[in-house]
């Protein structure tokens, strides 16, 4: 595994060629932090996403992913550090201001009304009007065309959105954000509650959004979903960054190892082995032959090339 990428403060680095990247990140955080009174929710976070690029933010529950989303989406301002949009420092006071700059967020609950038709949800809050009248025909056609452009072929846009699968609803929400001018798409755990097939559908549309030149921030706790589509990977643990990698710097197995606890597990396994050797110095060869007694050290796991103890009972 290569050394994590460092982003110097106050200085832009042109991303490598490929994947539609340009020299100016669409969104960039430099040493960003967030405090809620005495609670430090985020500390010294550096991240960026460029056009035609997917930046994956990974972390377990309580890692700080939701706080990071709220900062980028304009709900909360960072307590420390800087937030830049297309190279310009910004101080959003509401998500509406972020949306006006092209930063759209698709949350886990999707903000859809299950009993309303697909086209009504697509234009919810942004209906086309001619005088006092809503242009229903134009909205239906525009909704159908936009969904087809993203590769989503629905039988009927008049059907209630609640009748769609979870993956299809996620894709409608993504298409809606793209249609209304999103340059950066923040996806909050879009595959968390989906099955294997539906997760694959959502990942396919993430790739399509990237190919259309959008910057995508993919929030997830699943490295097996992140790695196939990601270009950069930011790993969070208890509000701090534990790694910031480009795809050519880390393998999927190494990413999984870091997500699983990495160095913490290795340290715990080392203590367990030291204790085992101290108590069983005369019966150590081999460990697998010690099947009885008060200690069980027989179950091991592999993370990358590191053998870790998974079950220690004293």
C-alpha positions in Angstrom: 0.0 0.0 0.0 1.4 3.4 -1.0 1.7 6.4 1.3 -1.6 8.3 1.6 -2.0 11.3 -0.6 -1.3 14.6 1.1 -3.0 17.8 0.1 -0.9 20.9 0.9 -2.8 23.7 2.5 -3.6 26.6 0.3 -2.2 25.1 -2.9 -4.1 23.3 -5.7 -2.7 20.2 -7.2 -4.0 19.3 -10.7 -5.5 15.9 -10.6 -4.0 13.2 -12.9 -5.4 13.0 -16.4 -8.2 10.6 -17.0 -11.8 10.1 -15.9 -12.6 13.6 -17.2 -10.6 15.3 -14.4 -9.6 19.0 -14.8 -7.1 21.1 -12.9 -9.7 22.7 -10.5 -11.6 20.7 -8.0 -15.3 21.3 -7.9 -15.3 20.9 -4.1 -12.3 21.1 -1.7 -12.0 21.0 2.1 -8.7 22.0 3.6 -8.0 21.2 7.3 -11.8 21.3 7.9 -13.1 20.6 11.4 -16.4 20.9 13.2 -17.1 21.3 17.0 -20.4 21.1 18.8 -19.4 22.7 22.1 -16.8 20.5 23.7 -17.5 17.6 21.2 -15.1 17.4 18.3 -17.1 15.8 15.4 -14.5 16.4 12.7 -10.8 17.3 12.9 -8.4 18.4 10.1 -10.2 16.8 7.1 -8.7 17.3 3.7 -10.7 16.1 0.6 -11.6 17.1 -2.9 -13.6 16.0 -5.9 -13.2 17.1 -9.4 -15.4 16.9 -12.5 -15.8 13.3 -13.8 -14.5 11.9 -10.5 -16.0 9.8 -7.6 -14.6 10.4 -4.2 -15.7 7.8 -1.7 -15.9 8.6 2.0 -15.8 5.5 4.1 -16.2 5.0 7.8 -18.2 3.0 10.4 -21.0 4.4 12.5 -19.9 7.5 14.4 -16.9 8.1 12.1 -18.1 11.6 11.1 -19.6 10.9 7.7 -22.9 12.7 8.5 -21.2 15.7 9.8 -19.1 15.9 6.6 -22.2 15.7 4.5 -23.8 18.5 6.4 -20.8 20.8 5.9 -20.5 20.1 2.1 -24.3 20.4 1.7 -24.3 23.8 3.4 -26.3 22.8 6.5 -23.5 23.5 8.9 -20.4 25.7 8.4 -17.0 24.3 9.4 -15.6 25.5 12.7 -12.0 25.4 11.4 -10.4 25.2 8.0 -11.7 26.3 4.6 -14.4 25.1 2.2 -13.8 25.9 -1.5 -16.2 25.5 -4.5 -14.4 25.7 -7.8 -11.4 27.4 -6.2 -13.4 30.1 -4.3 -13.8 30.0 -0.5 -17.5 29.8 0.5 -19.5 30.2 3.6 -23.0 28.7 3.0 -25.8 29.5 5.4 -28.3 27.0 4.0 -28.5 24.0 1.7 -30.3 26.2 -0.8 -27.2 28.3 -1.3 -25.1 25.1 -1.9 -27.7 23.9 -4.4 -27.5 27.2 -6.2 -23.8 26.5 -6.6 -24.5 23.1 -8.1 -24.1 20.9 -4.9 -27.0 18.5 -4.5 -27.5 15.9 -1.8 -29.4 12.7 -2.1 -30.1 11.5 1.4 -31.0 8.0 2.5 -34.7 8.8 3.0 -34.6 10.3 -0.6 -37.2 13.1 0.2 -39.9 11.5 -2.0 -43.6 11.1 -1.4 -44.5 7.5 -1.9 -48.1 7.9 -3.1 -47.2 10.6 -5.7 -46.4 9.7 -9.3 -42.8 9.5 -10.4 -43.0 12.8 -12.4 -44.5 14.7 -9.5 -41.6 13.6 -7.3 -39.2 14.5 -10.0 -40.4 18.1 -10.0 -41.4 18.4 -6.4 -40.8 22.0 -5.3 -39.6 23.0 -8.8 -42.8 22.6 -10.9 -43.0 24.1 -14.4 -45.7 26.7 -14.5 -47.3 28.9 -17.1 -49.1 31.5 -15.2 -51.1 29.8 -12.4 -51.3 26.5 -14.3 -48.8 23.6 -13.9 -47.5 22.2 -17.2 -48.2 18.6 -16.6 -47.5 17.3 -20.1 -44.2 19.0 -20.4 -43.1 17.8 -16.9 -44.0 14.2 -17.8 -42.1 14.3 -21.0 -39.1 16.0 -19.4 -39.1 13.4 -16.6 -39.2 10.5 -19.0 -36.4 11.9 -21.2 -34.1 12.6 -18.3 -34.6 9.1 -16.8 -33.9 7.6 -20.3 -30.7 9.7 -20.6 -29.6 8.1 -17.3 -30.5 4.6 -18.7 -33.7 4.3 -16.6 -36.6 3.0 -18.7 -39.8 3.1 -16.6 -43.0 1.7 -17.9 -45.0 4.7 -16.8 -44.0 7.9 -15.0 -47.6 8.1 -13.7 -47.0 5.2 -11.4 -46.6 6.0 -7.7 -42.9 6.2 -6.8 -43.6 3.9 -3.9 -44.1 1.0 -6.3 -40.5 1.2 -7.6 -37.7 -0.8 -6.1 -35.3 0.9 -3.7 -32.6 1.0 -6.4 -35.0 2.6 -8.9 -36.0 5.3 -6.4 -32.4 6.1 -5.7 -31.8 6.4 -9.5 -34.8 8.8 -9.9 -33.4 10.9 -7.1 -30.0 11.0 -8.8 -31.6 11.9 -12.2 -33.6 14.7 -10.5 -30.4 16.2 -9.0 -28.6 16.0 -12.4 -31.6 17.6 -14.2 -31.7 20.6 -11.9 -28.1 21.5 -12.6 -26.0 19.6 -10.0 -22.3 19.7 -10.6 -21.5 17.8 -7.4 -23.7 14.9 -6.3 -23.5 13.8 -2.6 -24.9 10.4 -2.1 -25.6 9.4 1.5 -25.3 5.6 1.9 -27.3 5.0 -1.3 -26.8 1.2 -1.2 -27.2 0.7 2.6 -30.6 -0.8 2.5 -30.5 -2.5 -0.9 -29.9 -6.0 -2.0 -27.1 -7.1 -4.2 -28.9 -6.6 -7.5 -30.3 -3.2 -6.6 -26.9 -2.1 -5.3 -25.4 -2.9 -8.6 -28.0 -0.8 -10.4 -27.2 2.2 -8.2 -23.5 1.7 -8.7 -24.1 1.7 -12.5 -25.8 5.1 -12.3 -23.0 6.5 -10.2 -20.6 5.6 -13.0 -23.0 7.2 -15.5 -23.1 10.4 -13.5 -19.3 10.4 -13.5 -19.2 9.9 -17.2 -21.5 12.9 -17.6 -18.8 15.0 -16.0 -20.3 15.3 -12.5 -18.2 15.1 -9.3 -19.7 12.4 -7.0 -19.1 12.2 -3.3 -20.2 8.6 -2.4 -20.7 8.1 1.4 -20.6 4.5 2.4 -19.4 2.0 4.9 -19.0 -0.8 2.3 -15.6 -0.9 0.6 -16.9 -3.6 -1.8 -19.3 -1.0 -3.2 -16.9 1.9 -3.1 -13.8 0.4 -4.7 -15.3 -0.5 -8.2 -16.6 3.0 -8.8 -14.2 5.2 -6.7 -11.3 7.3 -7.9 -10.3 8.6 -4.4 -10.9 7.2 -1.0 -11.1 9.1 2.3 -11.3 6.9 5.4 -12.8 8.4 8.6 -12.6 7.1 12.2 -14.0 9.0 15.1 -13.9 12.3 13.2 -10.3 12.1 12.0 -8.9 11.0 8.6 -7.0 7.6 8.8 -6.2 7.6 5.1 -6.6 9.5 1.9 -5.8 7.5 -1.2 -6.1 7.5 -4.9 -7.2 4.2 -6.5 -3.7 3.3 -7.7 -2.4 3.6 -4.1 -4.6 1.1 -2.4 -6.1 -2.3 -3.2 -9.6 -3.4 -2.3 -8.3 -5.8 0.3 -6.2 -3.1 1.9 -9.1 -0.8 2.0 -11.2 -3.5 3.6 -8.5 -4.0 6.2 -8.4 -0.4 7.1 -12.2 -0.3 7.4 -12.1 -3.4 9.6 -9.9 -1.7 12.2 -6.4 -2.4 10.8 -3.8 -1.4 13.3 -6.2 -1.7 16.2 -6.8 -5.4 15.5 -3.1 -6.0 14.9 -2.2 -4.5 18.3 -4.9 -6.5 20.1 -3.7 -9.7 18.4 -0.1 -8.9 19.5 -1.2 -8.6 23.1 -3.1 -11.9 22.9 -0.2 -13.8 21.5 2.2 -12.4 24.1 -0.2 -13.5 26.9 -0.6 -16.9 25.3 3.1 -17.5 25.0 3.7 -16.5 28.6 1.1 -19.0 29.9 1.8 -21.8 27.5 5.6 -21.6 26.9 5.9 -25.4 27.3 3.0 -26.4 25.1 3.3 -23.8 22.3 4.1 -26.1 19.4 1.8 -25.9 17.6 -0.9 -23.5 18.7 -3.6 -25.6 16.9 -2.8 -28.6 19.1 -4.0 -26.7 22.2 -7.7 -27.6 22.0 -8.6 -27.7 25.7 -8.1 -25.5 28.7 -9.1 -21.9 29.6 -7.6 -20.3 26.4 -9.0 -20.5 22.9 -6.8 -19.1 20.1 -7.9 -21.2 17.3 -9.8 -18.8 15.0 -7.8 -16.5 12.8 -8.6 -14.0 10.1 -6.5 -12.5 7.3 -6.6 -8.9 6.4 -4.3 -8.3 3.5 -1.2 -10.3 4.4 -1.6 -9.9 8.1 -2.8 -12.8 10.2 -5.0 -11.6 13.0 -6.5 -13.4 16.0 -10.3 -13.3 15.9 -11.3 -15.3 19.0 -9.4 -15.0 22.2 -11.0 -16.2 25.5 -9.1 -16.3 28.8 
